[in-house]
Amino acid sequence: MNYDLIIIGGGPAGVAASVFAARKRLRTLLILKDFGGQSTVSNDIQNWIGTPHISGALLAKNLEAHVREYADDILDIKIDTFVTQVKKTKEGFCVITDDEQSFNTKTLLIATGSKRRKLEIVGADKFEHKGVTYCASCEGPMFSGKDVIVVGGGNAGFETAAQLLAYTKSVMLIEHEQIFRAERITVKKILANPKMVALNNTQILEIKGDKFVESIVYKDCASGKITEKKTQGVFVEIGQVPATQFIQGIVKLNDYQQIIIDPTNQKTNEDGIWAAGDCTNILYHQNNIAVGDAVRALEDIYVYLKTK
Ligand SMILES: Cc1cc2nc3c(=O)[nH]c(=O)nc-3n(C[C@H](O)[C@H](O)[C@H](O)COP(=O)(O)OP(=O)(O)OC[C@H]3O[C@@H](n4cnc5c(N)ncnc54)[C@H](O)[C@@H]3O)c2cc1C
């Protein structure tokens, strides 16, 4: 079978494109690990438009329900699967998955998002899951009543701090840049909590301990002063790595490994391949943006398929 379209990724972007593809009756295959994407770990998403509060888990359920509602006999769903490679063919592309299956398609939409960037300092690897964590929602409650550190002053860092403040004794956030990149309103609200301290222009140097994390060492970059602080938990929120390895060499990536797209229609440099959401080089990455980008891509894919 030669699909009209293969969509890779089950986050907001992949799901939005799938719903539109099914409703437009494009013969489509959605390949995904699971539904929901990155914010599945959030307890309370407050900016999913039309829904003032929703947990990440419920968002994931709703996304899956929406795709299945319209899948009918036109959209195939291959779940619990990773795409490992894409090859060019005479008629389009061949998509290869981690269970060694291959699928042919005329067009391709990449919506594979991104993953957490790892902290690369002494002790970070050694103490992962022994005090160092990349998922506050998953492991945070184990640190109830403890003094914890958040590394990273973007939205994810401050959102993590907000979660932790609900049950930890104190939260210290460390940001190596001069400014906190999180939204100003979020920063202001979280810094108003008396249990919260945030240090900018500060570099975390080392994580120490025996079996579990016991302290961190950090440097005030302005004065050069080095401090060791006792803590039991280090929550890392230092950015994302786009999931684009499997498409390297087929489409152009930028220095951050993001797929370079034309923002007017989401096209990559390769004829027949579009990309949307957090795996692309657009400036802001949010659920609503990922959805909008994917819909734009889908509209363009539809025109391409029907006019080519
Ligand atoms: C902790 C946290 C909280 C957030 N909170 C908010 C919020 O409150 N509001 C907001 O608007 N945004 C929030 N965001 C950002 C938002 O989650 C992302 O912008 C959004 O998920 C991007 O959607 P996406 O579909 O592009 O990618 P993703 O959500 O990253 O989904 C990509 C999917 O593709 C899958 N995938 C990756 N590689 C492959 C492959 N090779 N084969 C098959 N599947 C693959 C992944 O497993 C994943 O399920 C948050 C992010 C984080 C990390």
The ligand as a Tripos MOL2 file, in Angstrom:
@<TRIPOS>MOLECULE
LIG
   53    58     1     0     0
SMALL
NO_CHARGES

@<TRIPOS>ATOM
      1 C1          6.9310   19.7360   31.5820 C.3       1 LIG1
      2 C2          6.3290   20.4510   30.4020 C.ar      1 LIG1
      3 C3          5.2020   21.2020   30.5850 C.ar      1 LIG1
      4 C4          4.6380   21.9010   29.5150 C.ar      1 LIG1
      5 N1          3.5230   22.6360   29.7400 N.ar      1 LIG1
      6 C5          2.9430   23.3000   28.7070 C.ar      1 LIG1
      7 C6          1.7630   24.0750   28.9290 C.ar      1 LIG1
      8 O1          1.2910   24.1920   30.0530 O.2       1 LIG1
      9 N2          1.2170   24.6720   27.8550 N.ar      1 LIG1
     10 C7          1.7470   24.5700   26.5830 C.ar      1 LIG1
     11 O2          1.1520   25.1150   25.6540 O.2       1 LIG1
     12 N3          2.8540   23.8600   26.3600 N.ar      1 LIG1
     13 C8          3.4750   23.2320   27.3950 C.ar      1 LIG1
     14 N4          4.6230   22.5220   27.1850 N.ar      1 LIG1
     15 C9          5.1830   22.4730   25.8150 C.3       1 LIG1
     16 C10         4.3970   21.4660   24.9820 C.3       1 LIG1
     17 O3          4.2990   20.2520   25.6860 O.3       1 LIG1
     18 C11         5.0660   21.2560   23.6390 C.3       1 LIG1
     19 O4          5.2090   22.4820   22.9730 O.3       1 LIG1
     20 C12         4.2180   20.3140   22.7800 C.3       1 LIG1
     21 O5          4.0700   19.0640   23.4210 O.3       1 LIG1
     22 C13         4.8530   20.0980   21.4270 C.3       1 LIG1
     23 O6          4.0690   19.2040   20.7350 O.3       1 LIG1
     24 P1          4.6440   18.3030   19.5440 P.3       1 LIG1
     25 O7          3.5090   17.5030   19.0640 O.co2     1 LIG1
     26 O8          5.3830   19.1510   18.6030 O.co2     1 LIG1
     27 O9          5.7580   17.3670   20.2060 O.3       1 LIG1
     28 P2          5.7840   16.3920   21.4610 P.3       1 LIG1
     29 O10         4.7820   16.7850   22.4650 O.co2     1 LIG1
     30 O11         7.2080   16.3450   21.8810 O.co2     1 LIG1
     31 O12         5.3330   14.9980   20.8600 O.3       1 LIG1
     32 C14         6.1400   14.2880   19.9690 C.3       1 LIG1
     33 C15         5.8000   12.8350   20.0320 C.3       1 LIG1
     34 O13         6.5090   12.1540   19.0140 O.3       1 LIG1
     35 C16         7.0480   10.9600   19.5270 C.3       1 LIG1
     36 N5          8.2570   10.5970   18.7910 N.ar      1 LIG1
     37 C17         9.4880   11.1420   18.8700 C.ar      1 LIG1
     38 N6         10.3500   10.5360   18.0190 N.ar      1 LIG1
     39 C18         9.6250    9.6000   17.3760 C.ar      1 LIG1
     40 C19         9.9400    8.6440   16.3710 C.ar      1 LIG1
     41 N7         11.1600    8.5380   15.8450 N.pl3     1 LIG1
     42 N8          8.9470    7.8080   15.9580 N.ar      1 LIG1
     43 C20         7.6920    7.8990   16.4680 C.ar      1 LIG1
     44 N9          7.3340    8.7920   17.4150 N.ar      1 LIG1
     45 C21         8.2940    9.6260   17.8560 C.ar      1 LIG1
     46 C22         7.3570   11.2720   20.9840 C.3       1 LIG1
     47 O14         7.3960   10.0840   21.7480 O.3       1 LIG1
     48 C23         6.1860   12.1750   21.3500 C.3       1 LIG1
     49 O15         5.0950   11.4560   21.8470 O.3       1 LIG1
     50 C24         5.2230   21.8230   28.2320 C.ar      1 LIG1
     51 C25         6.3730   21.0530   28.0410 C.ar      1 LIG1
     52 C26         6.9380   20.3720   29.1080 C.ar      1 LIG1
     53 C27         8.1810   19.5530   28.8810 C.3       1 LIG1
@<TRIPOS>BOND
     1     1     2 1
     2     2     3 ar
     3     2    52 ar
     4     3     4 ar
     5     4     5 ar
     6     4    50 ar
     7     5     6 ar
     8     6     7 ar
     9     6    13 1
    10     7     8 2
    11     7     9 ar
    12     9    10 ar
    13    10    11 2
    14    10    12 ar
    15    12    13 ar
    16    13    14 ar
    17    14    15 1
    18    14    50 ar
    19    15    16 1
    20    16    17 1
    21    16    18 1
    22    18    19 1
    23    18    20 1
    24    20    21 1
    25    20    22 1
    26    22    23 1
    27    23    24 1
    28    24    25 2
    29    24    26 1
    30    24    27 1
    31    27    28 1
    32    28    29 2
    33    28    30 1
    34    28    31 1
    35    31    32 1
    36    32    33 1
    37    33    34 1
    38    33    48 1
    39    34    35 1
    40    35    36 1
    41    35    46 1
    42    36    37 ar
    43    36    45 ar
    44    37    38 ar
    45    38    39 ar
    46    39    40 ar
    47    39    45 ar
    48    40    41 1
    49    40    42 ar
    50    42    43 ar
    51    43    44 ar
    52    44    45 ar
    53    46    47 1
    54    46    48 1
    55    48    49 1
    56    50    51 ar
    57    51    52 ar
    58    52    53 1
@<TRIPOS>SUBSTRUCTURE
     1 LIG1         1 GROUP 0 **** ****
